[in-house]
Amino acid sequence: MPLEGSNTTVGNVALGNSVVGPNLVEYIDNLYGNNFITVENRYSMSVGVMSAYQQGAEDSSIPFTVPALTRATVPIDPGRGVQLTVSNSDGTIDRSNGVIHPRNYIKRNIPYRLHNDGLQPQEELYPPQSWVPSAADFNVTVGGANPTYYCIPVVPANNVASGGSDTCFVNCCIFVASNTFSSNAFLEVDGLFDPNASPFFETLALPIWSTDPVGTIANVLCRGCIGLRFSAGGTSGTVGMSVLFGLGFPGE
């Protein structure tokens, strides 16, 4: 949308290889022949930025990328439009046949601004001082139930926040209150990135082991997921935890 009285265009596209309504490519007209685009990437993967004649007709230049959960400004060709893309190939490889099984990520809004204000420093969308906190105390036992927490109301259970569709987990800080894990036991933290994907969760970290004493603190980067599941592997034991969730809210 052109801004009246300026040579600037602002807008928003929704991108993601989500199971429901995926959208991998969006073309943006460069109406004023701008030299730069600032992209606010709320998506859990990087976004590619490339000059293009029209949607699907990008030029041969190597695209710039804006990392996940980052705001960045990149130069663009003033004589062409801009194409924003996300990948559909990230995933796990079946070693028996070489087939890639893509991971799915819920669609996220990607605000953008075309302008002539020059390059700007790249910055995190959700630096630690902006995290909205939420806390929970619970136990995780080998072979027991798996506590799961969500930050948007896609699943009506254990919602730690009621944010909009772009709200996400950025970090979780785990404080070990008790640990009776056997020698081979460990805590696993998995992330949910698309409520309609199967399998639903992918492993983020194995942050706590039997050798970690009471008072251990572990941070898990959550990569913008919308759900976190805690489980334990190994022979036996229980770990008691206090967990502080760091949530990213657009605009905070």
Secondary structure in CASP SS format (residue, H / E / C, confidence):
PFRMAT SS
TARGET T0000
AUTHOR 0000-0000-0000
METHOD secondary structure of the structure
MODEL  1
M C 1.00
P E 1.00
L C 1.00
E C 1.00
G C 1.00
S C 1.00
N C 1.00
T C 1.00
T E 1.00
V E 1.00
G E 1.00
N E 1.00
V E 1.00
A E 1.00
L E 1.00
G E 1.00
N C 1.00
S C 1.00
V C 1.00
V C 1.00
G C 1.00
P C 1.00
N E 1.00
L C 1.00
V E 1.00
E E 1.00
Y E 1.00
I E 1.00
D C 1.00
N C 1.00
L C 1.00
Y C 1.00
G C 1.00
N C 1.00
N C 1.00
F E 1.00
I E 1.00
T E 1.00
V E 1.00
E E 1.00
N E 1.00
R C 1.00
Y C 1.00
S C 1.00
M C 1.00
S C 1.00
V E 1.00
G E 1.00
V E 1.00
M E 1.00
S E 1.00
A E 1.00
Y C 1.00
Q C 1.00
Q C 1.00
G C 1.00
A C 1.00
E E 1.00
D C 1.00
S C 1.00
S C 1.00
I C 1.00
P C 1.00
F E 1.00
T E 1.00
V E 1.00
P C 1.00
A C 1.00
L C 1.00
T E 1.00
R E 1.00
A E 1.00
T E 1.00
V E 1.00
P E 1.00
I C 1.00
D C 1.00
P C 1.00
G C 1.00
R C 1.00
G E 1.00
V E 1.00
Q E 1.00
L E 1.00
T E 1.00
V C 1.00
S C 1.00
N C 1.00
S C 1.00
D C 1.00
G E 1.00
T E 1.00
I E 1.00
D E 1.00
R C 1.00
S C 1.00
N C 1.00
G C 1.00
V E 1.00
I E 1.00
H E 1.00
P E 1.00
R C 1.00
N C 1.00
Y C 1.00
I C 1.00
K C 1.00
R E 1.00
N E 1.00
I E 1.00
P E 1.00
Y E 1.00
R E 1.00
L E 1.00
H E 1.00
N C 1.00
D C 1.00
G C 1.00
L C 1.00
Q C 1.00
P C 1.00
Q C 1.00
E E 1.00
E E 1.00
L C 1.00
Y C 1.00
P C 1.00
P H 1.00
Q H 1.00
S H 1.00
W C 1.00
V E 1.00
P E 1.00
S E 1.00
A E 1.00
A E 1.00
D E 1.00
F E 1.00
N E 1.00
V E 1.00
T E 1.00
V C 1.00
G C 1.00
G C 1.00
A C 1.00
N C 1.00
P C 1.00
T E 1.00
Y E 1.00
Y E 1.00
C C 1.00
I C 1.00
P C 1.00
V C 1.00
V C 1.00
P C 1.00
A C 1.00
N C 1.00
N E 1.00
V C 1.00
A C 1.00
S C 1.00
G C 1.00
G C 1.00
S C 1.00
D C 1.00
T C 1.00
C E 1.00
F E 1.00
V E 1.00
N E 1.00
C E 1.00
C E 1.00
I E 1.00
F E 1.00
V E 1.00
A E 1.00
S E 1.00
N E 1.00
T C 1.00
F C 1.00
S C 1.00
S C 1.00
N C 1.00
A C 1.00
F E 1.00
L E 1.00
E E 1.00
V E 1.00
D E 1.00
G E 1.00
L E 1.00
F C 1.00
D C 1.00
P C 1.00
N C 1.00
A C 1.00
S C 1.00
P C 1.00
F C 1.00
F E 1.00
E E 1.00
T E 1.00
L E 1.00
A E 1.00
L E 1.00
P E 1.00
I E 1.00
W E 1.00
S C 1.00
T C 1.00
D C 1.00
P C 1.00
V C 1.00
G C 1.00
T C 1.00
I E 1.00
A E 1.00
N E 1.00
V E 1.00
L E 1.00
C E 1.00
R E 1.00
G E 1.00
C E 1.00
I C 1.00
G E 1.00
L E 1.00
R E 1.00
F E 1.00
S E 1.00
A E 1.00
G E 1.00
G C 1.00
T C 1.00
S C 1.00
G C 1.00
T E 1.00
V E 1.00
G E 1.00
M E 1.00
S E 1.00
V E 1.00
L E 1.00
F E 1.00
G E 1.00
L E 1.00
G E 1.00
F C 1.00
P C 1.00
G C 1.00
E C 1.00
END
